Structure formats: C-alpha cells, structure tokens
Amino acid sequence: MSEAENKGRPTPKRRDAQAKRVVNSLAPATTKEERAKQKTQLREQRAQTRAAYMRGEESALPARDRGPVRRFVRDTVDARRSVGEYFLPLLFIVLVVSRAPKLQVVAVLLMYFIMLSAIVDWFLLTRRIKKEVGEKFPDASIKGLGMYAWTRSTQLRRLRAPKPQTTPGKKKS
C-alpha cells in the first residue's frame, strides 16, 4: 500500500498548494507608508491619552486613581507641603555632606532625623486622610487611602501624575 492510497486522494499540484497559501485579500496591507501612518496615529493616540491622564480626566486614569475619593485624597495631599516631597533631595544632600570625614556624624544624625520626620508625617497624614474621607464620603472604603496619600506625598511635586490640581496652601474642594 502506498501513501496515496492511505489518504484517499491524490497529492495536490504545486500550483494548487501555493494558491491556497496566498494571503487573504481582506488582510491589512503592510506597505512601508501604511505602517508608518499607523505608527504615527498610534503615537498621537498615546500622546492624547497621556495628556488626558496628566490633566486628571477620569476616563484616562488607571483604576487606582479613579473616583471622587481618590481625587479628594490627591487634592488634600497637593494642598499641603510635606516632609516626604523633600525626602529624596534632602537625602542627596546628606550623601554629599557625608563625604566630608568631619561631618559624617552630623550627616548620619540628619539622615535619621529626616527619616523619622517622614514616618511621623506619614502617620499624621494617614490619620487626617481617613478622618476627612470618613466625614465627606461616609459610605466609601478607606482601605489603602493612607498609603495612596503617602506615596503621592513622597513624590516631588513636579513629577506627580496626574498633575496636582491645587497649589500648596489652598483649600481643597
């Protein structure tokens, strides 16, 4: 018995097999110009989405930043100055100062003072956020809001995303 007999049909001609492999005419064309155009459109779409995210538009925010409670927390954090936002620059200064042998003890003490201040600020900020959210949004869950507020407060103001909607010292909405 030969293989042709086992499969029950003759082997297709080469031209027939190649004709079957031709790309469907409904498939998207992939010329260089079209690919470049698609990349440009995609880049523009991403830029628009990023701009909307930075403006704080609700539709462009990730799930962790959505909702009136999170907006309230962001505005509360952005309306105050905190030790956390100066944490990294101060630690850089401590690092530079610690290079001088006579100032190493001072630098280490300063570093511990900054860290302790940041922890106290975190504790006070968490209590304040939970209290204010509980008053303004009684049905909202306060789980994770303290950490959300603290992580935002430790970022340099210029690098926060979405961008702050309030300036320090202003009352929040």
LINDAMO-V376952 format. One record per backbone hydrogen bond with DSSP energy under -0.5 kcal/mol. NH is the residue of the N-H (numbers start at 1). CO is the residue of the C=O. If there is no record, write none. Layout:
NH_CO, NH_CO
//
This chain:
6_2, 7_3, 8_4, 9_4, 17_13, 18_14, 19_15, 20_16, 21_17, 22_19, 27_24, 35_31, 36_32, 37_33, 38_34, 39_35, 40_36, 41_37, 42_38, 43_39, 44_40, 45_41, 46_42, 47_43, 48_44, 49_45, 50_46, 51_47, 52_48, 53_49, 54_50, 55_51, 56_52, 56_53, 57_52, 60_57, 61_57, 61_58, 65_62, 66_62, 66_63, 71_67, 72_68, 73_69, 74_70, 75_71, 76_72, 77_73, 78_74, 79_75, 80_77, 86_83, 87_84, 90_86, 91_87, 92_88, 93_89, 94_90, 95_91, 96_92, 97_93, 98_94, 99_96, 100_97, 101_99, 103_100, 104_101, 107_103, 108_104, 109_105, 110_106, 111_107, 112_108, 113_109, 114_110, 115_111, 116_112, 117_113, 118_114, 119_115, 120_116, 121_117, 122_118, 123_119, 124_120, 125_121, 126_122, 127_123, 128_124, 129_125, 130_126, 131_127, 132_128, 133_129, 134_130, 135_131, 136_132, 137_133, 140_137, 145_142, 146_142, 148_144, 149_145, 150_146, 151_147, 152_148, 153_149, 154_150, 155_152, 159_156, 160_156, 160_157, 163_54, 169_79, 170_167
//
